[in-house]
Amino acid sequence: MPDYAHEIHLGRLKGKIICGVDEVGRGPLAGPVVAAAVILPQDFPNELSAKIRDSKKMSEAAREKIYEPLTRHCRFAIAECDVAEIDRLNILGATMLAMQHAVAELNTPLDAALIDGNRAPKLDCPAVTLVKGDDKSFSIAAASIIAKVHRDRLMKTLAKDFPFYGWEHNAGYGTAEHIAALTQHGITQHHRLSFAPVSAARTKST
């Protein structure tokens, strides 16, 4: 269960400005990687923070329900790295860049950033990594929800123009349905060419 322990350790109760940062979309075969940076203010409603969880442990309906009140009560920013950047930088490099941009787009001087995982992007403030941080920190968990909802909505929109791949429910991950569609229909401009299943499908089609 997430809480404010790590934010408090970094000075939240003394007025320090702490943001949480998380990403979604490292594993899919298609679509961007998305990062969110979130600052939960001192007056963030306790009843709302009590509903925040690691986004992976919430249903889609629960994430959608909390998204509007969460974004209304916090300062947040979202950044994407598209498939061209993923293929150029590799997925880790693109993830770090998306996190960096999300923090920058907060346009707020920060005392520290809590980063989910064991690697941190280069930031203008101290960065503290926290493995499984979306299960430990309210700020990171909030970022995970915002990033997940944003990316899922994006993939649903893309699915309308590319209906064969099941993105509206698999979010671009390599499900059996998605792999089969790659074989039958080929790749799109939203596929990550550097990912093996996409590369294999591309080779077969040429």
Backbone as ProteinMPNN parsed JSONL, in Angstrom:
{"seq_chain_A": "MPDYAHEIHLGRLKGKIICGVDEVGRGPLAGPVVAAAVILPQDFPNELSAKIRDSKKMSEAAREKIYEPLTRHCRFAIAECDVAEIDRLNILGATMLAMQHAVAELNTPLDAALIDGNRAPKLDCPAVTLVKGDDKSFSIAAASIIAKVHRDRLMKTLAKDFPFYGWEHNAGYGTAEHIAALTQHGITQHHRLSFAPVSAARTKST", "coords_chain_A": {"N_chain_A": [[0.849, -1.209, 0.0], [0.654, 2.153, -0.924], [2.013, 5.163, 0.598], [2.793, 8.274, 2.316], [5.365, 8.167, 3.271], [7.96, 8.256, 2.067], [7.917, 10.731, 0.798], [7.631, 12.367, 3.039], [10.047, 11.844, 4.327], [11.717, 13.185, 2.606], [11.049, 15.756, 3.139], [8.446, 16.724, 2.869], [6.517, 17.55, 4.818], [7.69, 19.797, 5.743], [7.33, 21.629, 3.859], [8.743, 21.178, 1.527], [8.964, 20.674, -1.997], [7.956, 17.949, -3.635], [8.015, 15.665, -6.282], [6.419, 12.877, -7.879], [7.358, 10.345, -10.162], [6.538, 8.324, -12.906], [6.329, 5.758, -15.444], [4.679, 4.352, -18.316], [4.287, 1.743, -20.666], [6.646, 0.51, -21.593], [6.901, -2.086, -22.482], [5.129, -2.688, -24.717], [4.514, -3.468, -28.237], [3.781, -1.506, -29.892], [3.005, 2.014, -30.199], [3.62, 4.947, -28.101], [6.014, 5.456, -25.392], [5.043, 6.561, -22.235], [5.337, 9.072, -19.798], [4.622, 10.371, -16.554], [4.641, 13.118, -14.329], [4.048, 14.086, -11.045], [2.82, 16.277, -8.576], [1.636, 16.121, -5.423], [-0.27, 18.216, -3.535], [-0.005, 19.823, -0.277], [-2.559, 20.05, 0.754], [-3.925, 18.005, -0.443], [-6.72, 15.912, -0.837], [-7.405, 13.63, 1.783], [-9.2, 11.529, 1.548], [-9.106, 11.015, -1.113], [-6.427, 10.338, -1.64], [-6.41, 7.956, -0.275], [-7.537, 6.239, -2.064], [-5.723, 5.834, -4.013], [-3.663, 3.695, -5.827], [-1.077, 1.453, -6.998], [-1.196, 1.57, -10.43], [-1.349, -0.758, -11.909], [-2.613, -2.501, -10.276], [-5.186, -1.779, -10.228], [-8.487, -1.769, -11.588], [-9.509, -1.015, -14.965], [-11.82, 0.536, -14.934], [-11.718, 1.604, -12.332], [-9.401, 3.144, -12.464], [-10.162, 5.036, -14.401], [-12.225, 6.271, -13.046], [-10.983, 7.608, -10.932], [-9.301, 9.324, -12.196], [-10.145, 11.946, -13.106], [-10.824, 13.471, -10.649], [-8.318, 13.206, -9.431], [-6.474, 14.48, -11.211], [-7.529, 16.989, -11.068], [-6.951, 17.893, -8.526], [-4.211, 17.901, -8.249], [-0.889, 18.956, -9.284], [0.324, 18.251, -12.449], [2.165, 16.699, -15.146], [2.49, 15.379, -18.434], [4.422, 13.397, -20.625], [5.523, 12.163, -23.783], [7.41, 9.712, -25.618], [7.83, 8.95, -28.908], [7.501, 6.239, -31.348], [9.618, 6.463, -33.139], [11.598, 7.734, -31.634], [11.936, 5.8, -29.666], [12.967, 3.675, -31.197], [15.32, 4.859, -32.019], [16.716, 5.571, -29.682], [16.589, 3.4, -27.977], [14.497, 1.515, -25.707], [14.913, 2.023, -22.972], [16.415, 4.419, -22.995], [14.533, 6.112, -24.22], [12.517, 6.049, -22.318], [13.756, 7.304, -20.11], [14.106, 9.83, -21.236], [11.436, 10.641, -21.661], [10.566, 10.782, -18.99], [12.248, 12.817, -18.076], [11.334, 14.981, -19.639], [8.679, 15.14, -18.715], [9.005, 15.941, -16.031], [10.269, 18.409, -16.45], [8.199, 19.766, -17.725], [6.452, 20.263, -15.688], [7.162, 22.694, -14.814], [7.955, 23.797, -12.391], [9.869, 24.674, -9.578], [11.665, 22.154, -7.982], [12.277, 20.303, -4.984], [12.955, 17.658, -4.774], [12.722, 14.561, -6.624], [10.84, 11.657, -6.792], [11.471, 8.634, -8.24], [10.124, 5.978, -10.015], [11.456, 2.711, -9.998], [14.873, 1.611, -10.694], [16.572, 3.313, -11.959], [17.381, 6.658, -12.778], [16.407, 9.615, -14.547], [18.341, 12.397, -15.874], [18.033, 15.199, -13.986], [17.101, 18.531, -12.854], [16.965, 18.59, -10.181], [17.503, 16.807, -7.046], [17.249, 13.289, -7.491], [15.506, 10.479, -6.445], [15.522, 7.075, -6.552], [13.134, 4.425, -6.493], [12.435, 1.239, -6.138], [9.68, -0.598, -7.275], [8.126, 1.571, -6.69], [5.58, 2.54, -7.253], [3.97, 1.111, -5.636], [4.568, 1.986, -3.191], [4.769, 4.747, -2.785], [2.618, 7.505, -2.635], [2.817, 9.649, -4.446], [4.229, 8.596, -6.652], [2.524, 6.496, -7.317], [0.245, 7.939, -8.046], [1.255, 9.178, -10.325], [1.597, 6.921, -11.887], [-1.041, 6.153, -12.395], [-2.049, 8.355, -13.845], [-0.359, 8.351, -16.109], [-0.95, 5.817, -17.155], [-3.751, 5.902, -17.738], [-3.774, 7.98, -19.603], [-2.185, 6.867, -21.69], [-3.601, 4.506, -22.345], [-6.005, 5.599, -23.302], [-5.032, 6.925, -25.533], [-4.15, 4.739, -27.101], [-6.581, 3.486, -27.594], [-7.739, 5.392, -29.238], [-5.987, 5.326, -31.456], [-6.562, 2.762, -32.283], [-8.928, 2.976, -33.648], [-8.276, 3.749, -36.2], [-6.622, 1.726, -36.921], [-7.751, -1.108, -36.868], [-7.209, -3.854, -36.612], [-5.482, -4.876, -34.707], [-6.15, -4.954, -32.054], [-5.639, -2.941, -30.2], [-7.306, -1.439, -28.632], [-7.897, -2.922, -26.423], [-5.571, -4.351, -25.772], [-3.611, -2.497, -25.593], [-1.384, -2.277, -27.196], [0.406, -4.196, -26.436], [2.16, -7.353, -26.825], [0.147, -9.453, -27.446], [-1.405, -12.617, -28.329], [-3.334, -12.138, -30.265], [-2.457, -9.684, -31.3], [0.092, -10.34, -32.346], [-0.686, -12.188, -34.304], [-2.109, -10.49, -35.991], [-0.055, -8.859, -36.906], [1.289, -10.655, -38.554], [-0.679, -11.138, -40.473], [-1.566, -8.6, -41.385], [0.588, -6.936, -41.453], [2.968, -4.337, -40.51], [2.512, -1.122, -38.867], [2.86, 2.495, -38.881], [2.985, 3.005, -36.245], [4.234, 0.985, -34.947], [6.998, -0.474, -33.173], [9.969, -0.729, -34.581], [12.348, -1.752, -33.662], [11.736, -3.742, -31.926], [11.649, -7.217, -31.416], [9.422, -9.007, -32.316], [8.093, -7.297, -34.09], [10.093, -6.624, -35.875], [10.556, -9.157, -36.969], [8.099, -9.624, -38.238], [8.165, -7.627, -40.116], [10.314, -8.426, -41.675], [9.315, -10.768, -42.797], [7.367, -9.75, -44.445], [8.664, -8.513, -46.451]], "CA_chain_A": [[0.0, 0.0, 0.0], [1.441, 3.392, -0.927], [1.768, 6.17, 1.633], [3.617, 9.466, 2.138], [6.592, 8.028, 4.057], [9.15, 8.699, 1.329], [7.778, 12.169, 0.618], [7.895, 12.983, 4.344], [11.496, 11.734, 4.536], [12.356, 14.2, 1.768], [10.707, 17.08, 3.645], [7.097, 17.171, 2.479], [5.83, 18.242, 5.907], [8.388, 21.066, 5.963], [7.067, 22.496, 2.724], [9.532, 20.828, 0.353], [8.159, 20.291, -3.158], [8.381, 16.62, -4.086], [7.162, 15.085, -7.32], [6.553, 11.46, -8.18], [7.486, 10.131, -11.606], [6.408, 6.936, -13.348], [6.107, 5.59, -16.874], [3.922, 3.192, -18.77], [4.464, 1.472, -22.087], [7.972, 0.042, -21.992], [6.847, -3.403, -23.089], [4.316, -2.891, -25.915], [5.116, -3.498, -29.573], [3.303, -0.335, -30.628], [2.639, 3.171, -29.414], [4.69, 5.643, -27.38], [6.189, 5.297, -23.955], [4.448, 7.755, -21.618], [5.728, 9.344, -18.415], [3.889, 11.424, -15.849], [5.228, 13.671, -13.11], [2.908, 14.538, -10.239], [3.021, 16.875, -7.252], [0.432, 16.108, -4.583], [-0.11, 19.342, -2.614], [-0.218, 19.555, 1.151], [-3.993, 19.944, 1.037], [-4.534, 16.956, -1.253], [-7.725, 15.268, 0.021], [-7.046, 12.312, 2.33], [-10.111, 10.505, 1.043], [-8.683, 10.695, -2.468], [-5.16, 9.607, -1.566], [-6.7, 6.601, 0.206], [-7.979, 5.421, -3.2], [-4.628, 5.721, -4.969], [-2.92, 2.428, -5.807], [-0.326, 1.128, -8.204], [-2.21, 1.485, -11.492], [-1.451, -2.152, -12.382], [-3.457, -3.231, -9.339], [-6.523, -1.201, -10.316], [-9.218, -2.065, -12.815], [-9.614, 0.128, -15.869], [-12.92, 1.385, -14.451], [-11.261, 2.319, -11.142], [-8.458, 4.177, -12.903], [-10.914, 6.091, -15.072], [-13.045, 6.978, -12.057], [-10.161, 8.472, -10.085], [-8.452, 10.197, -13.018], [-10.586, 13.342, -13.124], [-10.564, 14.16, -9.386], [-6.884, 13.224, -9.167], [-5.829, 15.533, -11.989], [-8.08, 18.289, -10.646], [-6.401, 18.286, -7.231], [-2.751, 17.87, -8.209], [-0.152, 19.504, -10.43], [0.889, 17.11, -13.166], [2.566, 16.864, -16.54], [2.619, 14.123, -19.164], [5.293, 13.491, -21.794], [5.602, 10.939, -24.582], [8.428, 9.499, -26.63], [7.166, 8.161, -29.936], [8.208, 5.015, -31.764], [10.887, 6.831, -33.776], [12.562, 7.97, -30.546], [12.195, 4.503, -29.04], [13.854, 2.911, -32.072], [16.612, 5.538, -32.107], [17.402, 5.647, -28.392], [16.222, 2.167, -27.273], [13.353, 1.793, -24.837], [15.352, 2.632, -21.714], [16.745, 5.813, -23.253], [13.293, 6.848, -24.47], [11.824, 6.167, -21.034], [14.43, 8.35, -19.338], [13.823, 11.116, -21.872], [10.045, 10.986, -21.359], [10.525, 11.206, -17.586], [12.915, 14.123, -18.012], [10.438, 15.984, -20.2], [7.512, 15.299, -17.837], [9.412, 16.755, -14.88], [10.508, 19.775, -16.94], [6.933, 20.39, -18.082], [5.771, 20.741, -14.48], [7.514, 24.116, -14.734], [7.924, 24.103, -10.964], [11.118, 24.331, -8.88], [11.466, 20.976, -7.144], [13.318, 19.948, -4.018], [13.354, 16.281, -5.057], [11.804, 13.752, -7.427], [10.805, 10.218, -6.522], [11.406, 7.972, -9.533], [9.851, 4.541, -9.937], [12.48, 1.877, -10.617], [16.237, 1.701, -10.164], [17.336, 4.261, -12.765], [16.785, 7.996, -12.782], [16.843, 10.525, -15.609], [19.066, 13.581, -15.434], [17.082, 16.244, -13.622], [17.661, 19.715, -12.209], [16.784, 18.43, -8.738], [17.88, 15.462, -6.621], [16.321, 12.221, -7.876], [15.585, 9.301, -5.581], [14.866, 5.935, -7.186], [12.389, 3.587, -5.558], [11.965, 0.033, -6.811], [8.262, -0.806, -6.985], [7.687, 2.798, -6.048], [4.14, 2.76, -7.411], [3.297, 0.392, -4.557], [5.099, 2.5, -1.929], [4.654, 6.206, -2.691], [1.4, 8.081, -3.216], [3.152, 10.499, -5.588], [4.553, 7.734, -7.789], [1.304, 5.774, -7.695], [-0.592, 8.889, -8.778], [1.858, 9.313, -11.655], [1.341, 5.689, -12.646], [-2.441, 6.187, -12.83], [-2.203, 9.374, -14.885], [0.311, 7.874, -17.32], [-1.67, 4.652, -17.685], [-5.02, 6.329, -18.335], [-3.447, 8.747, -20.803], [-1.722, 5.999, -22.767], [-4.697, 3.621, -22.758], [-6.925, 6.392, -24.125], [-4.357, 7.148, -26.806], [-4.159, 3.502, -27.889], [-7.957, 3.287, -28.054], [-7.935, 6.299, -30.366], [-5.24, 4.779, -32.593], [-7.222, 1.522, -32.711], [-10.015, 3.287, -34.574], [-7.707, 3.812, -37.542], [-5.907, 0.47, -37.154], [-8.651, -1.949, -36.074], [-6.914, -5.288, -36.631], [-4.442, -5.267, -33.755], [-6.697, -5.073, -30.698], [-5.032, -1.968, -29.294], [-8.296, -0.885, -27.698], [-7.884, -3.686, -25.172], [-4.238, -4.851, -25.389], [-2.753, -1.306, -25.44], [-0.169, -2.423, -27.986], [1.255, -5.293, -25.951], [2.301, -8.447, -27.774], [-0.789, -10.558, -27.236], [-1.523, -13.526, -29.47], [-4.121, -11.425, -31.266], [-1.609, -8.658, -31.904], [1.109, -11.032, -33.139], [-1.361, -12.749, -35.475], [-2.434, -9.375, -36.884], [1.201, -8.452, -37.539], [1.545, -11.605, -39.633], [-1.702, -11.036, -41.518], [-1.776, -7.25, -41.909], [1.842, -6.2, -41.499], [3.226, -3.341, -39.47], [2.03, 0.241, -39.077], [3.821, 3.521, -38.463], [2.987, 3.074, -34.779], [4.961, -0.167, -34.409], [8.392, -0.264, -32.803], [10.729, -1.587, -35.484], [13.467, -2.351, -32.948], [11.257, -4.843, -31.089], [11.842, -8.439, -32.202], [8.257, -9.5, -33.068], [7.802, -6.37, -35.181], [11.168, -6.816, -36.853], [10.317, -10.429, -37.636], [6.946, -9.464, -39.13], [8.609, -6.767, -41.203], [11.162, -9.246, -42.546], [8.461, -11.714, -43.525], [6.525, -9.051, -45.408], [9.495, -7.929, -47.505]], "C_chain_A": [[0.877, 1.248, 0.0], [1.077, 4.295, 0.242], [2.679, 7.368, 1.349], [4.98, 9.352, 2.829], [7.821, 8.571, 3.332], [9.097, 10.198, 1.059], [8.099, 12.907, 1.931], [9.388, 12.954, 4.648], [12.246, 12.811, 3.754], [11.912, 15.62, 2.121], [9.336, 17.596, 3.282], [6.427, 17.987, 3.575], [6.483, 19.584, 6.247], [8.234, 22.005, 4.772], [7.912, 22.221, 1.495], [8.606, 20.352, -0.771], [8.733, 19.006, -3.74], [7.449, 16.167, -5.205], [7.422, 13.592, -7.424], [6.548, 11.275, -9.68], [7.359, 8.645, -11.91], [6.142, 6.917, -14.839], [5.212, 4.387, -17.124], [4.21, 3.006, -20.25], [5.854, 1.064, -22.499], [7.884, -1.256, -22.796], [6.08, -3.559, -24.385], [5.116, -2.896, -27.209], [4.754, -2.254, -30.37], [2.968, 0.794, -29.671], [3.807, 3.757, -28.64], [4.898, 5.094, -25.985], [5.77, 6.625, -23.338], [4.934, 7.873, -20.177], [4.858, 10.438, -17.842], [4.68, 11.844, -14.625], [4.11, 14.348, -12.335], [3.389, 15.132, -8.924], [1.686, 16.837, -6.527], [0.586, 17.207, -3.534], [-0.397, 18.945, -1.174], [-1.693, 19.351, 1.474], [-4.694, 18.909, 0.149], [-5.479, 16.137, -0.384], [-7.315, 13.862, 0.483], [-7.934, 11.213, 1.769], [-9.755, 10.105, -0.392], [-7.367, 9.919, -2.463], [-5.387, 8.173, -1.097], [-7.131, 5.668, -0.919], [-6.869, 5.186, -4.224], [-3.88, 4.407, -4.744], [-1.975, 2.406, -7.01], [-1.347, 0.889, -9.309], [-2.399, 0.06, -11.998], [-2.368, -2.981, -11.492], [-4.886, -2.685, -9.307], [-7.185, -1.645, -11.608], [-9.232, -0.822, -13.692], [-10.698, 1.086, -15.389], [-12.485, 2.212, -13.238], [-10.281, 3.426, -11.508], [-9.19, 5.348, -13.55], [-11.703, 6.926, -14.063], [-12.216, 7.97, -11.245], [-9.404, 9.525, -10.885], [-8.866, 11.666, -12.928], [-10.359, 14.042, -11.783], [-9.074, 14.229, -9.046], [-6.204, 14.368, -9.908], [-6.341, 16.923, -11.605], [-7.391, 18.801, -9.383], [-4.872, 18.317, -7.189], [-2.168, 18.653, -9.376], [0.501, 18.327, -11.14], [1.311, 17.512, -14.571], [2.777, 15.483, -17.142], [3.541, 14.358, -20.358], [5.354, 12.13, -22.474], [6.907, 10.909, -25.369], [7.835, 8.544, -27.656], [8.037, 7.006, -30.413], [9.534, 5.341, -32.448], [11.968, 7.067, -32.728], [12.913, 6.673, -29.842], [13.185, 3.698, -29.881], [15.244, 3.543, -32.157], [17.405, 5.43, -30.815], [17.467, 4.31, -27.658], [15.195, 2.518, -26.198], [13.76, 2.418, -23.516], [15.67, 4.107, -21.916], [15.51, 6.662, -23.487], [12.499, 7.048, -23.189], [12.431, 7.276, -20.191], [14.135, 9.732, -19.917], [12.389, 11.567, -21.595], [9.895, 11.456, -19.914], [11.117, 12.602, -17.425], [11.994, 15.232, -18.515], [9.217, 16.219, -19.301], [7.845, 16.177, -16.64], [9.619, 18.207, -15.309], [9.194, 20.503, -17.208], [6.061, 20.735, -16.868], [6.009, 22.229, -14.304], [7.444, 24.618, -13.296], [9.273, 23.764, -10.345], [10.864, 23.191, -7.887], [12.617, 20.81, -6.158], [13.808, 18.522, -4.234], [12.309, 15.621, -5.941], [11.954, 12.303, -7.027], [10.547, 9.504, -7.841], [11.128, 6.487, -9.337], [10.962, 3.771, -10.651], [13.845, 2.079, -9.989], [17.15, 2.597, -10.997], [16.602, 5.587, -12.809], [17.273, 8.797, -13.975], [17.661, 11.665, -15.017], [18.074, 14.711, -15.214], [17.808, 17.422, -12.994], [17.478, 19.691, -10.701], [17.283, 17.05, -8.336], [16.808, 14.448, -7.002], [16.574, 11.002, -7.0], [14.833, 8.164, -6.252], [14.226, 5.052, -6.124], [11.827, 2.401, -6.328], [10.561, -0.305, -6.329], [7.673, 0.397, -6.268], [6.208, 3.066, -6.179], [3.324, 1.996, -6.387], [3.701, 0.942, -3.187], [4.833, 3.988, -1.714], [3.373, 6.686, -3.355], [1.718, 8.893, -4.474], [3.459, 9.668, -6.825], [3.316, 6.983, -8.258], [0.357, 6.686, -8.473], [-0.063, 9.089, -10.195], [1.571, 8.091, -12.51], [-0.087, 5.665, -13.176], [-2.604, 7.167, -13.994], [-1.563, 8.915, -16.189], [-0.455, 6.736, -17.968], [-2.971, 5.062, -18.372], [-4.756, 7.089, -19.632], [-3.057, 7.823, -21.954], [-2.82, 5.057, -23.259], [-5.693, 4.366, -23.65], [-6.314, 6.639, -25.507], [-4.418, 5.908, -27.691], [-5.563, 3.161, -28.38], [-8.261, 4.174, -29.257], [-7.227, 5.777, -31.611], [-5.92, 3.529, -33.146], [-8.352, 1.784, -33.693], [-9.52, 3.332, -36.015], [-6.975, 2.53, -37.928], [-6.624, -0.636, -36.362], [-8.245, -3.411, -35.921], [-6.093, -5.77, -35.441], [-4.922, -5.376, -32.297], [-6.151, -4.072, -29.704], [-6.023, -1.406, -28.288], [-8.372, -1.682, -26.406], [-6.52, -4.255, -24.806], [-3.212, -3.728, -25.276], [-1.423, -1.426, -26.175], [0.765, -3.51, -27.526], [1.184, -6.485, -26.916], [1.43, -9.643, -27.468], [-0.817, -11.451, -28.475], [-2.288, -12.866, -30.608], [-3.261, -10.421, -32.024], [-0.56, -9.293, -32.82], [0.498, -11.601, -34.419], [-1.686, -11.644, -36.485], [-1.188, -8.843, -37.578], [1.504, -9.348, -38.734], [0.584, -11.398, -40.794], [-1.745, -9.663, -42.183], [-0.493, -6.422, -41.997], [1.942, -5.153, -40.404], [2.637, -1.995, -39.856], [3.124, 1.225, -38.67], [3.898, 3.657, -36.948], [3.703, 1.889, -34.137], [6.434, 0.169, -34.177], [9.269, -1.24, -33.597], [11.879, -2.305, -34.782], [13.044, -3.5, -32.036], [11.165, -6.104, -31.945], [10.598, -8.918, -32.95], [7.891, -8.605, -34.25], [8.85, -6.523, -36.286], [10.974, -8.102, -37.648], [9.175, -10.323, -38.635], [7.338, -8.616, -40.332], [9.45, -7.569, -42.188], [10.332, -10.199, -43.399], [7.681, -11.03, -44.637], [7.329, -8.434, -46.557], [10.178, -9.003, -48.338]], "O_chain_A": [[1.758, 1.379, 0.85], [-0.016, 4.206, 0.801], [3.267, 7.465, 0.271], [5.681, 10.355, 2.958], [8.633, 9.274, 3.932], [10.13, 10.866, 1.088], [8.761, 13.945, 1.921], [9.937, 13.927, 5.166], [13.29, 13.292, 4.196], [12.343, 16.582, 1.484], [9.087, 18.797, 3.379], [5.825, 19.02, 3.285], [5.898, 20.405, 6.953], [8.907, 23.032, 4.679], [7.815, 22.953, 0.51], [7.589, 19.706, -0.517], [9.846, 18.983, -4.266], [6.229, 16.275, -5.083], [8.507, 13.11, -7.097], [5.819, 11.964, -10.394], [7.989, 7.811, -11.259], [5.773, 7.933, -15.428], [5.022, 3.532, -16.259], [4.359, 3.974, -20.995], [6.222, 1.252, -23.659], [8.699, -1.495, -23.686], [6.356, -4.507, -25.119], [6.24, -2.398, -27.269], [5.357, -1.98, -31.409], [2.684, 0.57, -28.494], [4.864, 3.134, -28.534], [4.061, 4.358, -25.462], [6.105, 7.69, -23.858], [4.94, 6.894, -19.431], [4.408, 11.329, -18.563], [5.312, 11.018, -13.967], [3.317, 15.098, -12.905], [4.25, 14.569, -8.247], [0.716, 17.452, -6.97], [1.499, 17.133, -2.712], [-0.953, 17.882, -0.896], [-2.037, 18.572, 2.362], [-5.917, 18.936, 0.008], [-5.09, 15.705, 0.702], [-6.928, 13.019, -0.327], [-7.475, 10.094, 1.54], [-10.064, 8.997, -0.83], [-7.216, 8.948, -3.205], [-4.64, 7.272, -1.477], [-7.098, 4.448, -0.761], [-7.048, 4.434, -5.182], [-3.517, 4.063, -3.619], [-2.073, 3.237, -7.914], [-2.267, 0.088, -9.139], [-3.481, -0.296, -12.464], [-2.845, -4.039, -11.902], [-5.692, -3.08, -8.464], [-6.509, -1.87, -12.611], [-8.996, 0.288, -13.216], [-10.519, 2.303, -15.431], [-12.842, 3.385, -13.127], [-10.322, 4.515, -10.936], [-8.88, 6.509, -13.282], [-11.829, 8.141, -14.215], [-12.697, 9.052, -10.909], [-8.919, 10.506, -10.321], [-8.023, 12.534, -12.699], [-9.754, 15.114, -11.763], [-8.62, 15.201, -8.442], [-5.448, 15.137, -9.314], [-5.644, 17.918, -11.804], [-7.263, 20.011, -9.193], [-4.299, 18.724, -6.179], [-2.868, 18.971, -10.336], [1.156, 17.501, -10.506], [0.87, 18.529, -15.107], [3.187, 14.545, -16.459], [3.455, 15.391, -21.023], [5.251, 11.088, -21.827], [7.443, 11.954, -25.741], [7.388, 7.452, -27.307], [9.16, 6.821, -29.945], [10.483, 4.564, -32.343], [13.113, 6.653, -32.905], [14.065, 6.467, -29.459], [14.127, 3.111, -29.348], [16.235, 2.838, -32.345], [18.618, 5.221, -30.839], [18.329, 4.122, -26.799], [15.047, 3.683, -25.827], [13.035, 3.258, -22.985], [15.256, 4.951, -21.121], [15.434, 7.797, -23.017], [11.879, 8.094, -22.994], [11.709, 8.096, -19.622], [13.938, 10.692, -19.172], [12.152, 12.744, -21.323], [9.178, 12.419, -19.645], [10.561, 13.453, -16.73], [11.887, 16.29, -17.895], [8.771, 17.355, -19.142], [7.065, 17.055, -16.273], [9.193, 19.129, -14.612], [9.078, 21.702, -16.955], [5.048, 21.421, -17.006], [5.185, 22.941, -13.73], [6.945, 25.709, -13.023], [9.78, 22.664, -10.564], [9.957, 23.267, -7.058], [13.767, 21.131, -6.455], [14.954, 18.208, -3.913], [11.161, 16.06, -6.002], [13.067, 11.784, -6.934], [9.525, 9.736, -8.487], [11.825, 5.818, -8.574], [11.362, 4.124, -11.76], [13.968, 2.641, -8.901], [18.36, 2.638, -10.771], [15.374, 5.638, -12.869], [18.431, 8.671, -14.375], [17.67, 11.87, -13.803], [17.367, 15.126, -16.133], [18.985, 17.325, -12.644], [17.799, 20.664, -10.018], [17.472, 16.196, -9.202], [15.613, 14.707, -6.858], [17.71, 10.557, -6.839], [13.632, 8.276, -6.497], [14.72, 4.95, -5.0], [10.861, 2.539, -7.078], [10.286, -0.299, -5.13], [6.841, 0.267, -5.37], [5.621, 3.739, -5.331], [2.116, 2.206, -6.274], [3.251, 0.447, -2.154], [4.688, 4.434, -0.576], [3.076, 6.322, -4.493], [0.978, 8.834, -5.456], [3.006, 9.993, -7.922], [3.085, 6.849, -9.46], [-0.262, 6.256, -9.447], [-0.838, 9.162, -11.149], [1.33, 8.206, -13.712], [-0.322, 5.202, -14.292], [-3.225, 6.841, -15.006], [-2.153, 9.07, -17.258], [-0.594, 6.693, -19.19], [-3.254, 4.605, -19.48], [-5.432, 6.869, -20.637], [-3.549, 7.982, -23.071], [-2.952, 4.836, -24.462], [-6.167, 3.816, -24.644], [-7.006, 6.568, -26.522], [-4.703, 6.005, -28.885], [-5.719, 2.606, -29.468], [-8.956, 3.757, -30.184], [-7.8, 5.783, -32.701], [-5.859, 3.269, -34.347], [-8.699, 0.909, -34.486], [-10.257, 2.995, -36.942], [-6.734, 2.274, -39.107], [-6.148, -1.048, -35.305], [-8.885, -4.142, -35.165], [-6.022, -6.975, -35.198], [-4.185, -5.834, -31.424], [-6.188, -4.312, -28.497], [-5.632, -0.948, -27.214], [-8.861, -1.176, -25.396], [-6.306, -4.613, -23.648], [-2.065, -3.975, -24.903], [-0.45, -0.76, -25.822], [1.806, -3.738, -28.142], [0.256, -6.596, -27.718], [1.941, -10.742, -27.251], [-0.312, -11.078, -29.534], [-1.93, -13.017, -31.776], [-3.335, -10.327, -33.25], [-0.353, -8.832, -33.943], [1.095, -11.507, -35.491], [-1.552, -11.844, -37.692], [-1.263, -8.416, -38.731], [1.92, -8.873, -39.79], [0.978, -11.473, -41.958], [-1.937, -9.562, -43.394], [-0.498, -5.326, -42.558], [1.112, -5.092, -39.496], [2.304, -1.756, -41.017], [4.179, 0.828, -38.177], [4.775, 4.344, -36.427], [3.771, 1.8, -32.911], [7.027, 0.982, -34.886], [9.297, -2.436, -33.306], [12.336, -3.348, -35.249], [13.894, -4.16, -31.438], [10.662, -6.062, -33.067], [10.704, -9.218, -34.139], [7.436, -9.09, -35.286], [8.524, -6.546, -37.473], [11.202, -8.132, -38.857], [9.257, -10.857, -39.741], [6.884, -8.871, -41.447], [9.311, -7.408, -43.401], [10.619, -10.405, -44.578], [7.368, -11.649, -45.654], [6.759, -7.903, -47.511], [10.916, -8.685, -49.27]]}, "name": "protein", "num_of_chains": 1, "seq": "MPDYAHEIHLGRLKGKIICGVDEVGRGPLAGPVVAAAVILPQDFPNELSAKIRDSKKMSEAAREKIYEPLTRHCRFAIAECDVAEIDRLNILGATMLAMQHAVAELNTPLDAALIDGNRAPKLDCPAVTLVKGDDKSFSIAAASIIAKVHRDRLMKTLAKDFPFYGWEHNAGYGTAEHIAALTQHGITQHHRLSFAPVSAARTKST"}
